[in-house]
Amino acid sequence: MTVVVIDERLEKAYQDVVRRNPAEAEFHQAVREVLESLGPVLAKRPDFADSRIIERICEPERQIIFRVVWQNDAGEVEVNRGFRVQFNSALGPYKGGLRFHPSVYLGIIKFLGFEQIFKNALTGMPIGGAKGGSDFDPKGRSDGEVMRFCQAFMTELYRHLGEYRDVPAGDIGVGAREIGYLFGQFKRIANEYESGVLTGKGLGWGGSLVRKEATGYGAVFFAREMLAVRGQELEGQTCLVSGSGNVAIYTIEKLHALGAKAIACSDSSGFVVDEDGIDVELLKQVKEVERRRVSEYATRKPKARFVPGGNIWEVPATVAFPSATQNEINGHDAKLLVKNGCIAVCEGANMPTTPDGIRVFQEAKIAYGLGKAANAGGVATSALEMQQNASRDYWSFEYTEARLQKIMSEIHRVCYETAAEYGSPGDYVLGANIAGFLKVADAMDAFGLI
């Protein structure tokens, strides 16, 4: 792997993070990606080194780990571990999703929370960064088991939440069903209808139109902006979308609405290819209603084919939307995409590309939109949901989508212009990291040493 040399002060800060947070590889990776961008900032603002802003941003304000004890349908007691890392509140109350997945451990939550700081800053909304979750796996569990787990989880977490303190949302393994159970338990314990304490709620009880679609739609809007500044169009492009959950489904839906064609999607069992374009309604039926594997899609579409355990990035396409999970595109995959004619990669997932993969994209000079910018539409619309809750208002789909589109356009503009200002036009990694960092660092500087 190629090692990027960074400023001596930043390298020391990074080594301190590694030393203080052992065996948390994803967190180390997320921190290094940001620090590699900040050399030009320290050159202009040496005061940030003196006040140790970078070291302070890399240290969470609060880390909460707790036991979750619940009973399954067989009457057996199960024990899971719950997490909430409240990383940074310089810009507003902590905001970030909850992930329920067997892979969850402290390092995953810290990487996600660290990314969330800068993502939330880029939205322009007054929200800080956090993340949480559990190693509980909702897959294959009954509704009753999921309910009992969520109730046990919230019984501990509720004391750390509030519309002015910390506002979680969903993530992998936490959809409308789980948010409903979590909100119900919070309401029960707190004895108040504090609708702004969770986002991603049902439309009949404080939720926002477009929230379900927002991350996928936002990634497509960002991709369109990246192509436009290069004199290219999204319309007519052939696309790959990894994953088949919420982000992937609504990425595909918006791609088709804007004249592009998504021909493949995936899950942990393999991927499906449909050269006619993925049938979004069928995919929703299979994944959202029936909660089945993506292979089921291929059994109902004669022209579609399922590749068990395959690599979706081997399929030729012009635009890729990695929308499943972290580190799903490595250097080899990135080279395949470039070789097959890919002109743009836009990340719907959080940190789905390894450092080697990022360097391949940058060296090939394709448009590369990193997750903290490209997938910020989800948390931006969560903040819009918070606005509606605070004002006891409810906005139309058209109005909310227009707000989302404007936010994504502004995120693109800020990233693009910041990269140019710091001497690297078109480098969205540099632009996003510096723009997000400056906003948070300036606020922290104003608050003094806290």
URPE-V463274 format. One record per helix or strand. SS is the DSSP state (hx for helix, st for strand). FROM is the first residue (numbers start at 1). TO is the last residue. If there is no record, write none. Layout:
SS	FROM	TO
SS	FROM	TO
This chain:
hx	8	20
hx	25	35
hx	39	44
hx	47	50
hx	53	58
st	62	71
st	77	88
st	94	100
hx	106	122
st	129	134
hx	143	160
st	162	162
st	166	169
st	171	171
st	174	174
hx	176	190
hx	195	197
st	198	198
hx	203	205
hx	214	228
st	238	241
hx	246	257
st	261	267
st	270	273
hx	280	289
hx	295	300
st	305	308
hx	312	314
st	319	321
st	329	329
hx	331	339
st	344	346
st	353	353
hx	355	364
st	367	369
hx	371	374
hx	377	391
hx	397	421
hx	428	447
